[in-house]
Amino acid sequence: MIVYHLYSGGKDSSLAAWILTRLGYEVELVTVTFGLLDNWKYAKETAERLGFEHRTLHLPLEILEKAAEMAINDGHPNSAIQFIHERALEAIASMPEAERVSDGTRRDDRVPFLDLSKARSLEDRFNVAYIRPLLGLGYKTIRELTERLFVVEIRESEELEKADYEVELRHLLRERGIDPLEIFPKSHYQSRVLGWKEKSI
């Protein structure tokens, strides 16, 4: 049973992928890109170190452009990130071979996060099962597990080399002459998994 898992290379999506394997699924990691940057390669590198199959999925640039407009109009990135996340899940669910899709959203996430109606809509519209392994886990539990399992790099979002689609959104804002720090939080830390902490896991 294959699950196509939306993957950034961060600790949440990596932990979710590991849990899926423990549940008996075969996991293929999927990183979305809009083609502006090659930052997807960081997720591919992490996937290889963790031993997962990986693919990149190109989304239309129009999605990123619309997200940028949303972020500019709102003055914050929440709606834009939610919009991209939903389009990314829909793109994975649209793959002919996809029967199960997954992401690393957590119990306490506000954005991105699909509420119950959106989760059911995704499943109904694309005839897939939508699986969220971290849905019952809080921050402390996730930190405990990821610290035990992974070597993790944590840095400010502007400095971290990562495959999150937020990177391309920030890049597009800069191309339009807008400092992303006018929209995104100035002190915001994100993670990238560098590999397993113990080879025996």
N, CA and C of each residue as an Amber inpcrd file, in Angstrom:
protein
   603
   0.8520000  -1.1860000   0.0000000   0.0000000   0.0000000   0.0000000
   0.8920000   1.2410000   0.0000000   0.8160000   2.0000000  -1.0760000
   1.6740000   3.1690000  -1.2170000   0.9520000   4.4300000  -0.7420000
   1.6770000   5.2410000   0.0050000   1.1890000   6.5640000   0.3870000
   2.1000000   7.5970000  -0.2540000   1.5020000   8.5800000  -0.9190000
   2.2620000   9.6860000  -1.4970000   2.2160000  10.8390000  -0.4940000
   3.3820000  11.1570000   0.0480000   3.4850000  12.0190000   1.2190000
   4.1130000  13.3560000   0.8570000   3.3870000  14.4370000   1.1030000
   3.8740000  15.7890000   0.8170000   5.0630000  16.0750000   1.7180000
   6.2050000  16.4120000   1.0930000   7.4570000  16.3840000   1.8420000
   8.3050000  17.6270000   1.6100000   8.7300000  18.2340000   2.7270000
   9.5940000  19.4130000   2.6520000  11.0270000  19.1240000   3.0890000
  11.2450000  17.9950000   3.7380000  12.5500000  17.6990000   4.3080000
  12.6860000  18.1580000   5.7510000  11.6330000  18.7710000   6.3030000
  11.6450000  19.2240000   7.6850000  11.3160000  18.0960000   8.6540000
  11.3670000  18.4190000   9.9430000  11.1920000  17.3770000  10.9580000
   9.7610000  16.8350000  11.0010000   8.7630000  17.6790000  10.7670000
   7.3820000  17.2010000  10.8380000   7.0690000  16.2260000   9.7020000
   7.3970000  16.6150000   8.4750000   7.0870000  15.7250000   7.3520000
   7.9530000  14.4680000   7.3900000   9.1750000  14.5750000   7.9500000
  10.0290000  13.3860000   8.0840000   9.4850000  12.4370000   9.1410000
   9.0440000  12.9860000  10.2780000   8.4690000  12.1530000  11.3270000
   7.2020000  11.4660000  10.8410000   6.3630000  12.1990000  10.1240000
   5.1360000  11.6060000   9.5980000   5.4470000  10.4540000   8.6430000
   6.4800000  10.6300000   7.8150000   6.8740000   9.5660000   6.8810000
   7.3390000   8.3280000   7.6440000   8.1110000   8.5410000   8.7070000
   8.5900000   7.4220000   9.5200000   7.4180000   6.6800000  10.1740000
   6.4520000   7.4240000  10.7080000   5.2850000   6.7960000  11.3280000
   4.5100000   5.9720000  10.2970000   4.3740000   6.4960000   9.0950000
   3.6720000   5.7600000   8.0360000   4.3340000   4.4160000   7.7640000
   5.6740000   4.3890000   7.7560000   6.3560000   3.1090000   7.5320000
   6.0850000   2.1460000   8.6830000   5.9960000   2.6810000   9.9110000
   5.7140000   1.8410000  11.0690000   4.2890000   1.2800000  11.0160000
   3.4220000   1.9620000  10.3070000   2.0530000   1.4790000  10.1290000
   1.9380000   0.4700000   8.9920000   3.0610000   0.2350000   8.2970000
   3.0730000  -0.7810000   7.2510000   2.9160000  -0.2610000   5.8380000
   2.9220000   1.0510000   5.6770000   2.7850000   1.6240000   4.3420000
   4.1320000   1.7090000   3.6380000   4.0950000   1.6390000   2.3240000
   5.2300000   2.0010000   1.4840000   5.0870000   3.4900000   1.1890000
   6.1030000   4.2540000   1.4740000   5.9920000   5.7060000   1.4130000
   6.8470000   6.2660000   0.2770000   6.2250000   7.0670000  -0.5640000
   6.9680000   7.8280000  -1.5670000   6.7950000   9.3080000  -1.2490000
   7.9040000   9.9980000  -1.0780000   7.8860000  11.4060000  -0.7280000
   7.7290000  12.2540000  -1.9780000   6.9100000  13.2990000  -1.8630000
   6.6340000  14.1790000  -2.9970000   6.8730000  15.6210000  -2.5700000
   7.7730000  16.2930000  -3.2620000   8.0630000  17.7030000  -3.0000000
   7.5600000  18.5290000  -4.1660000   6.7760000  19.5630000  -3.8720000
   6.2500000  20.3980000  -4.9450000   7.2070000  21.5470000  -5.2330000
   7.2090000  21.9680000  -6.4900000   8.0280000  23.0960000  -6.9120000
   7.2780000  23.8790000  -7.9780000   7.5930000  25.1550000  -8.0390000
   7.0180000  26.0080000  -9.0730000   8.0340000  26.3320000 -10.1520000
   9.2330000  25.8000000 -10.0260000  10.2490000  25.9750000 -11.0440000
  11.0500000  27.2550000 -10.9620000  10.7920000  28.0750000  -9.9450000
  11.5710000  29.3050000  -9.8030000  12.9630000  29.0090000  -9.2570000
  13.0450000  28.0360000  -8.3580000  14.2960000  27.6840000  -7.7040000
  14.4660000  26.1690000  -7.7480000  15.6660000  25.7180000  -7.4240000
  15.9080000  24.2800000  -7.3420000  16.0230000  23.8150000  -5.8940000
  15.3100000  24.5160000  -4.9980000  15.4140000  24.1740000  -3.5780000
  14.7960000  22.8150000  -3.2490000  14.0380000  22.2330000  -4.1740000
  13.5070000  20.8850000  -3.9830000  14.6280000  19.8740000  -3.7450000
  15.8450000  20.2190000  -4.2050000  16.9540000  19.2670000  -4.0910000
  17.2930000  18.9590000  -2.6360000  16.9900000  19.8960000  -1.7180000
  17.2910000  19.6470000  -0.3050000  16.4020000  18.5400000   0.2500000
  15.1510000  18.5130000  -0.1820000  14.2570000  17.4310000   0.2300000
  14.7000000  16.1080000  -0.3860000  15.1330000  16.1520000  -1.6260000
  15.6160000  14.9330000  -2.2900000  16.8310000  14.3670000  -1.5540000
  17.7560000  15.2480000  -1.1530000  18.9370000  14.8010000  -0.4190000
  18.5390000  14.1420000   0.9020000  17.6190000  14.7690000   1.6140000
  17.1780000  14.2030000   2.8920000  16.4610000  12.8790000   2.6740000
  15.6140000  12.8140000   1.6620000  14.9020000  11.5690000   1.3660000
  15.8810000  10.4280000   1.1040000  16.9380000  10.7210000   0.3490000
  17.9380000   9.6870000   0.0580000  18.6520000   9.2400000   1.3260000
  18.9650000  10.1870000   2.2080000  19.6470000   9.8410000   3.4610000
  18.7650000   8.9950000   4.3690000  17.4610000   9.2270000   4.3000000
  16.5260000   8.4720000   5.1380000  16.0740000   7.1700000   4.4790000
  16.4000000   7.0110000   3.1880000  16.0640000   5.7740000   2.4980000
  14.6880000   5.7230000   1.8740000  14.1060000   6.8860000   1.5570000
  12.7820000   6.9410000   0.9440000  12.8730000   7.2310000  -0.5580000
  11.9140000   6.6960000  -1.2990000  11.7380000   7.1120000  -2.6940000
  11.2450000   8.5570000  -2.7020000  11.6430000   9.3020000  -3.7180000
  11.2920000  10.7280000  -3.7640000  11.0280000  11.1490000  -5.1970000
  10.0580000  12.0530000  -5.3410000   9.8170000  12.6840000  -6.6420000
   9.4600000  14.1450000  -6.4310000   9.6780000  14.9330000  -7.4720000
   9.2380000  16.3290000  -7.4500000   8.0110000  16.4610000  -8.3470000
   7.1310000  17.3490000  -7.9420000   5.8960000  17.5750000  -8.6790000
   5.7850000  19.0610000  -8.9700000   5.7320000  19.4030000 -10.2680000
   5.6830000  20.8110000 -10.6680000   4.2430000  21.3220000 -10.6510000
   4.0480000  22.4130000  -9.9350000   2.7570000  23.0900000  -9.9010000
   2.8130000  24.3210000 -10.7940000   1.6770000  24.7300000 -11.3560000
   1.6650000  25.9210000 -12.2240000   2.1110000  27.1700000 -11.4610000
   2.8940000  27.9950000 -12.1270000   3.3890000  29.2180000 -11.5180000
   2.2470000  30.1430000 -11.1150000   1.1020000  30.0160000 -11.7940000
  -0.0460000  30.8680000 -11.4790000  -0.5030000  30.6820000 -10.0280000
  -0.3210000  29.4890000  -9.4870000  -0.6990000  29.2450000  -8.0970000
   0.1690000  30.0780000  -7.1690000   1.4680000  30.0930000  -7.4310000
   2.3770000  30.8780000  -6.6020000   2.1090000  32.3690000  -6.7530000
   1.8100000  32.7990000  -7.9690000   1.5260000  34.2130000  -8.2010000
   0.2680000  34.6460000  -7.4510000  -0.7460000  33.7880000  -7.4490000
  -1.9680000  34.1180000  -6.7100000  -1.6890000  34.1590000  -5.2080000
  -0.8630000  33.2160000  -4.7440000  -0.5080000  33.2030000  -3.3210000
   0.2430000  34.4690000  -2.9370000   1.1200000  34.9310000  -3.8090000
   1.8710000  36.1620000  -3.5340000   0.9230000  37.3470000  -3.4160000
  -0.0580000  37.4140000  -4.2950000  -1.0370000  38.4990000  -4.2270000
  -1.8230000  38.4380000  -2.9180000  -2.1670000  37.2460000  -2.5030000
  -2.8920000  37.0830000  -1.2420000  -2.0520000  37.5750000  -0.0700000
  -0.7610000  37.1940000  -0.0710000   0.1270000  37.6030000   1.0170000
   0.2970000  39.1170000   1.0470000   0.4380000  39.7210000  -0.1210000
   0.6030000  41.1780000  -0.2090000  -0.6550000  41.8870000   0.2840000
  -1.8060000  41.4230000  -0.1760000  -3.0670000  42.0660000   0.2030000
  -3.3740000  41.9040000   1.6910000  -3.0450000  40.7200000   2.2350000
  -3.3340000  40.4450000   3.6430000  -2.3020000  41.0720000   4.5840000
  -1.0880000  41.2260000   4.0850000  -0.0110000  41.7140000   4.9390000
   0.5770000  40.6410000   5.8340000   0.1730000  39.3940000   5.6280000
   0.7280000  38.2400000   6.3470000   0.5640000  37.0120000   5.4460000
   1.3020000  35.9350000   5.7270000   1.3490000  34.8210000   4.7730000
   0.3300000  33.7080000   4.9870000  -0.5050000  33.7850000   6.0050000
  -1.3180000  32.6240000   6.3820000  -2.2060000  32.0970000   5.2590000
  -2.9970000  32.9660000   4.6630000  -3.9070000  32.5260000   3.6010000
  -3.1410000  32.0080000   2.3990000  -2.0110000  32.6400000   2.1030000
  -1.1960000  32.2270000   0.9570000  -0.6290000  30.8230000   1.1630000
  -0.1030000  30.5760000   2.3620000   0.4550000  29.2530000   2.6580000
  -0.6390000  28.1950000   2.6430000  -1.7910000  28.5170000   3.2040000
  -2.9220000  27.5820000   3.1890000  -3.3430000  27.2690000   1.7580000
  -3.4020000  28.3140000   0.9220000  -3.8030000  28.1430000  -0.4750000
  -2.8410000  27.2020000  -1.2010000  -1.5300000  27.4270000  -1.0390000
  -0.5470000  26.5790000  -1.7140000  -0.6430000  25.1420000  -1.2040000
  -0.7850000  24.9790000   0.1010000  -0.8430000  23.6350000   0.6800000
  -2.0300000  22.8480000   0.1170000  -3.1670000  23.4890000   0.0090000
  -4.3390000  22.8030000  -0.5310000  -4.1420000  22.4280000  -1.9910000
  -3.5410000  23.3350000  -2.7720000  -3.2840000  23.0260000  -4.1820000
  -2.2550000  21.8980000  -4.3100000  -1.2740000  21.8700000  -3.4060000
  -0.2580000  20.8180000  -3.4410000  -0.8900000  19.4530000  -3.1690000
  -1.7380000  19.3750000  -2.1540000  -2.4080000  18.1120000  -1.8500000
  -3.3100000  17.6810000  -3.0030000  -3.9970000  18.6350000  -3.6050000
  -4.8540000  18.3070000  -4.7480000  -4.0380000  17.7830000  -5.9180000
  -2.8620000  18.3640000  -6.1320000  -2.0070000  17.9120000  -7.2330000
  -1.5310000  16.4780000  -7.0000000  -1.1660000  16.1730000  -5.7590000
  -0.7500000  14.8040000  -5.4520000  -1.9330000  13.8510000  -5.5890000
  -3.0780000  14.2580000  -5.0780000  -4.2760000  13.4140000  -5.1610000
  -4.7210000  13.1980000  -6.6020000  -4.3420000  14.1090000  -7.5000000
  -4.7120000  14.0090000  -8.9140000  -3.8480000  13.0250000  -9.6840000
  -2.7310000  12.6080000  -9.1100000  -1.8750000  11.6520000  -9.8130000
  -2.6520000  10.3550000 -10.0100000  -2.6460000   9.7910000 -11.2170000
  -3.4780000   8.6110000 -11.5070000  -3.2540000   7.4480000 -10.5530000
  -2.0130000   7.3000000 -10.0750000  -1.6910000   6.1650000  -9.2190000
  -1.9800000   6.4090000  -7.7500000  -2.3690000   7.6250000  -7.3990000
  -2.5260000   7.9790000  -5.9850000  -3.8600000   7.4850000  -5.4290000
  -3.7700000   6.6180000  -4.4240000  -4.9540000   6.1880000  -3.6770000
  -4.9140000   6.7080000  -2.2490000  -3.7090000   7.0740000  -1.7940000
  -3.5240000   7.5910000  -0.4400000  -2.5570000   8.7560000  -0.4940000
  -2.9270000   9.8600000   0.1530000  -2.0510000  11.0300000   0.2340000
  -1.8920000  11.4060000   1.7050000  -0.7730000  12.0520000   2.0010000
  -0.4750000  12.3430000   3.3990000   0.3130000  13.6380000   3.4990000
   0.3120000  14.2120000   4.7070000   1.1760000  15.3570000   4.9840000
   1.6160000  15.3130000   6.4450000   2.4080000  16.3000000   6.8450000
   2.9420000  16.3280000   8.1920000   2.2910000  17.3700000   9.0780000
   1.0440000  17.7290000   8.7850000   0.3720000  18.7060000   9.6360000
   0.0860000  18.0800000  11.0040000   0.1660000  18.9340000  12.0340000
   0.1060000  18.4790000  13.4220000  -1.1970000  18.8950000  14.0940000
  -1.4190000  18.3690000  15.2830000  -2.6270000  18.6780000  16.0520000
  -2.8120000  20.1750000  16.2780000  -1.7310000  20.8580000  16.5950000
  -1.8260000  22.2600000  16.9920000  -1.5900000  23.2490000  15.8510000
  -1.4370000  22.7590000  14.6290000  -1.2260000  23.6600000  13.4940000
  -2.4860000  24.4690000  13.2070000  -2.2660000  25.7140000  12.8470000
  -3.3610000  26.5510000  12.3490000  -3.2570000  26.6990000  10.8390000
  -2.0270000  26.9060000  10.3600000  -1.7550000  27.0430000   8.9360000
  -0.4220000  26.3900000   8.6490000  -0.3500000  25.5290000   7.6200000
  -1.4940000  25.0210000   6.8610000  -2.1900000  23.8990000   7.6140000
  -3.4740000  23.7870000   7.3900000  -4.2500000  22.7530000   8.0600000
  -5.6030000  22.6180000   7.3720000  -5.9860000  21.3870000   7.0570000
  -7.3040000  21.1340000   6.4880000  -8.2580000  20.7540000   7.6140000
  -9.3160000  21.5440000   7.7650000 -10.3230000  21.1660000   8.7550000
 -11.0900000  19.9480000   8.2450000 -12.0110000  19.4600000   9.0600000
 -12.6770000  18.2090000   8.7250000 -13.4170000  18.2880000   7.3940000
 -14.0930000  19.3900000   7.1290000 -14.8430000  19.4980000   5.8770000
 -13.9160000  19.5120000   4.6670000 -12.7810000  20.1860000   4.7910000
 -11.8320000  20.2120000   3.6680000 -11.1530000  18.8600000   3.4870000
 -10.8650000  18.1810000   4.5760000 -10.2660000  16.8550000   4.4790000
 -11.2150000  15.8810000   3.7790000 -12.4830000  15.9320000   4.1640000
 -13.4690000  15.0570000   3.5150000 -13.6680000  15.4340000   2.0570000
 -13.6440000  16.7180000   1.7690000 -13.7960000  17.1730000   0.3920000
 -12.6500000  16.6630000  -0.4800000 -11.4210000  16.7390000   0.0420000
 -10.2720000  16.2240000  -0.7080000 -10.4520000  14.7440000  -1.0240000
 -10.8620000  13.9830000  -0.0200000 -11.0490000  12.5450000  -0.2220000
 -12.1620000  12.2640000  -1.2280000 -13.2700000  13.0010000  -1.1120000
 -14.4170000  12.7500000  -1.9940000 -14.1510000  13.1710000  -3.4330000
 -13.5250000  14.3320000  -3.6020000 -13.2980000  14.8480000  -4.9590000
 -12.2840000  14.0270000  -5.7430000 -11.2970000  13.4540000  -5.0380000
 -10.2250000  12.7420000  -5.7340000 -10.2060000  11.2420000  -5.4430000
 -11.1780000  10.7770000  -4.6720000 -11.3020000   9.3510000  -4.3660000
  -9.9990000   8.8020000  -3.7740000  -9.4980000   9.5060000  -2.7680000
  -8.2770000   9.0950000  -2.0760000  -8.5440000   9.0340000  -0.5770000
  -7.6300000   8.3870000   0.1370000  -7.6060000   8.4600000   1.5920000
  -6.5680000   9.5050000   1.9780000  -6.9430000  10.4160000   2.8530000
  -6.0510000  11.4750000   3.3140000  -5.5980000  11.1200000   4.7250000
  -4.2960000  10.8930000   4.8930000  -3.7490000  10.3730000   6.1420000
  -2.8570000  11.4320000   6.7820000  -3.0920000  11.6790000   8.0900000
  -2.2760000  12.6520000   8.8220000  -1.7240000  12.0100000  10.0900000
  -0.5290000  11.4260000  10.0100000   0.0060000  10.6880000  11.1530000
   0.2700000  11.5230000  12.3930000   0.4380000  12.8450000  12.2280000
   0.7720000  13.6820000  13.3830000  -0.4450000  14.3750000  13.9880000
  -1.6220000  14.0440000  13.5140000  -2.8130000  14.7930000  13.9170000
  -3.0810000  14.7260000  15.4140000  -2.6790000  13.6470000  16.0610000
  -2.9150000  13.5260000  17.4970000  -1.7280000  13.9160000  18.3610000
  -0.6700000  14.4390000  17.7280000   0.5600000  14.7220000  18.4680000
   0.7610000  16.2150000  18.6680000   1.1310000  16.5790000  19.9010000
   1.4400000  17.9610000  20.2170000   2.9190000  18.2620000  20.0380000
   3.2630000  19.5210000  20.2480000   4.6260000  19.9920000  20.0100000
   5.6530000  19.2230000  20.8270000   5.3770000  19.0010000  22.1220000
   6.3570000  18.3390000  22.9890000   6.6400000  16.9160000  22.5360000
   5.6070000  16.2140000  22.1340000   5.7820000  14.8320000  21.6720000
   6.5730000  14.8000000  20.3780000   6.2440000  15.6890000  19.4640000
   6.9540000  15.7300000  18.1880000   8.4180000  16.0800000  18.4000000
   8.6870000  17.0240000  19.2810000  10.0830000  17.3900000  19.5760000
  10.8270000  16.2010000  20.1730000  10.1960000  15.4880000  21.0870000
  10.8160000  14.3350000  21.7260000  11.1670000  13.2580000  20.7000000
  10.2420000  12.9730000  19.8090000  10.4670000  11.9280000  18.8030000
  11.5210000  12.3340000  17.7850000  11.4250000  13.5680000  17.2940000
  12.3770000  13.9910000  16.2640000  13.7880000  14.1140000  16.8270000
  13.9110000  14.5170000  18.0860000  15.2350000  14.5910000  18.7020000
  15.8490000  13.2030000  18.8680000  15.0130000  12.2100000  19.0580000
  15.5120000  10.8360000  19.2020000  15.8700000  10.2220000  17.8540000
  15.1030000  10.5700000  16.8260000  15.2560000   9.9000000  15.5410000
  16.2540000  10.5690000  14.6010000  16.2340000  11.9050000  14.5420000
  16.9000000  12.6030000  13.4470000  18.0040000  13.5440000  13.9090000
  18.9500000  13.7600000  13.0070000  19.8540000  14.9020000  13.1120000
  19.1450000  16.0570000  12.4210000  18.8960000  17.1350000  13.1570000
  18.0630000  18.2230000  12.6450000  18.8240000  19.5470000  12.6990000
  18.7370000  20.2820000  11.6020000  19.2720000  21.6430000  11.5630000
  18.1070000  22.6110000  11.7250000  18.2170000  23.5320000  12.6730000
  17.1700000  24.5340000  12.9000000  17.7940000  25.9150000  12.7600000
  17.2360000  26.7060000  11.8580000  17.7450000  28.0540000  11.6350000
  16.5770000  28.9600000  11.2740000  16.8460000  30.2520000  11.2410000
  15.8090000  31.1830000  10.8080000  15.4190000  30.8850000   9.3650000
  14.1450000  31.0950000   9.0540000  13.6070000  30.7280000   7.7550000
  14.3760000  31.3520000   6.5950000  14.8340000  32.5880000   6.7740000
  15.5480000  33.2780000   5.6980000  16.9180000  32.6640000   5.4410000
  17.4430000  31.9160000   6.3930000  18.8030000  31.3930000   6.2840000
  18.8590000  29.9050000   5.9770000  17.8010000  29.1770000   6.3040000
  17.8240000  27.7270000   6.1850000  17.6370000  27.2870000   4.7350000
  18.5120000  26.3780000   4.2860000  18.3570000  25.7870000   2.9610000
  17.3260000  24.6750000   3.0850000  16.1410000  24.9080000   2.5300000
  15.0540000  23.9520000   2.6980000  14.1880000  23.9080000   1.4500000
  13.3210000  22.9060000   1.3970000  12.5110000  22.6720000   0.2050000
  11.0660000  23.1070000   0.3760000  10.7550000  23.7620000   1.4640000
   9.4060000  24.2560000   1.7110000   8.9980000  25.2270000   0.5960000
   7.7140000  25.1470000   0.1570000   7.2940000  26.0540000  -0.9160000
   7.2680000  27.5110000  -0.4800000   7.4140000  27.7440000   0.8260000
   7.5410000  29.1060000   1.3270000   8.7750000  29.8020000   0.7440000
   9.8200000  29.0190000   0.4390000  11.0450000  29.5910000  -0.1080000
  10.7680000  30.2680000  -1.4530000  10.0160000  29.5930000  -2.3010000
   9.7090000  30.1720000  -3.6060000   8.7480000  31.3510000  -3.4790000
   7.8680000  31.3060000  -2.4920000   6.9790000  32.4410000  -2.2640000
   7.7770000  33.6640000  -1.8400000   8.7190000  33.4810000  -0.9440000
   9.5780000  34.5890000  -0.5290000  10.3830000  35.1240000  -1.7220000
  10.8690000  34.2230000  -2.5610000  11.6500000  34.6150000  -3.7350000
  10.8080000  35.4660000  -4.6920000   9.5690000  35.0470000  -4.9140000
   8.7000000  35.7940000  -5.8170000   8.3900000  37.1800000  -5.2570000
   8.2030000  37.2710000  -3.9530000   7.9730000  38.5750000  -3.3360000
   9.1790000  39.4890000  -3.5540000  10.3850000  38.9380000  -3.3950000
  11.5890000  39.7430000  -3.6320000  11.6530000  40.2150000  -5.0760000
  11.2780000  39.3360000  -6.0120000  11.2780000  39.7120000  -7.4300000
  10.3260000  40.8680000  -7.6930000   9.3130000  40.9780000  -6.8750000
   8.3420000  42.0700000  -7.0220000   8.7230000  43.2870000  -6.1840000
   9.9280000  43.2460000  -5.6200000  10.4220000  44.3970000  -4.8700000
   9.9010000  44.5010000  -3.4550000   9.4000000  43.3850000  -2.9230000
   8.8310000  43.3840000  -1.5720000   9.7330000  42.5580000  -0.6540000
  10.1120000  43.1250000   0.4510000  10.8980000  42.4060000   1.4470000
   9.9840000  41.4000000   2.1400000  10.2840000  40.0960000   2.0540000
   9.4250000  39.0960000   2.7050000   9.2480000  39.3340000   4.2010000
  10.2240000  39.9760000   4.8390000  10.1210000  40.2180000   6.2760000
   9.0680000  41.2730000   6.6100000   8.5340000  41.9460000   5.5930000
   7.3910000  42.8310000   5.8080000   6.0970000  42.0310000   5.9220000
   6.1460000  40.7690000   5.4890000   4.9550000  39.9200000   5.4760000
   5.0990000  38.7280000   6.4120000   6.2580000  38.0800000   6.3690000
   6.5120000  36.9200000   7.2210000   7.0400000  37.3730000   8.5830000
   6.8530000  36.5440000   9.6160000   7.4140000  36.8870000  10.9350000
   8.9210000  37.0810000  10.8580000   9.4300000  38.0720000  11.5800000
  10.8560000  38.3920000  11.4970000  11.7180000  37.3350000  12.1930000
  11.2420000  36.7430000  13.2480000  11.9800000  35.6800000  13.9300000
  11.1680000  34.3980000  13.8290000  11.4120000  33.6550000  12.7550000
  10.6700000  32.4250000  12.5120000  11.6610000  31.3280000  12.1780000
  11.6490000  30.2630000  12.9730000  12.6230000  29.1940000  12.7940000
  11.9560000  27.9820000  12.1560000  12.7040000  27.3590000  11.2520000
  12.2420000  26.1340000  10.6180000  13.3520000  25.0980000  10.6610000
  13.0040000  23.8770000  10.2810000  13.9460000  22.7790000  10.4220000
  14.1890000  22.0690000   9.0990000  15.3430000  21.4180000   9.0410000
  15.6550000  20.5020000   7.9460000  16.3330000  19.2870000   8.5520000
  15.8270000  18.1180000   8.2230000  16.4190000  16.8740000   8.6860000
  17.6330000  16.5440000   7.8260000  18.7410000  16.2190000   8.4870000
  19.9870000  15.9140000   7.7800000  20.2440000  14.4120000   7.6780000
  19.5560000  13.6230000   8.4940000  19.7310000  12.1850000   8.4470000
  19.2670000  11.5320000   9.7350000  19.4630000  10.2240000   9.8140000
  19.0980000   9.4820000  11.0080000  20.1030000   9.7320000  12.1230000
  19.6360000   9.7720000  13.3450000  20.5270000   9.9110000  14.4830000
  21.1800000   8.5730000  14.8060000  20.4440000   7.4870000  14.6040000
  20.9760000   6.1420000  14.8540000  20.7410000   5.2810000  13.6280000
  21.7820000   4.6270000  13.1770000  21.6760000   3.7920000  11.9700000
  20.7590000   2.6030000  12.1740000  20.5610000   2.2090000  13.4010000
  19.7750000   1.0140000  13.6770000  18.2830000   1.2300000  13.5290000
  17.8610000   2.5050000  13.4270000  16.4210000   2.8080000  13.3690000
  15.8830000   2.4910000  11.9870000
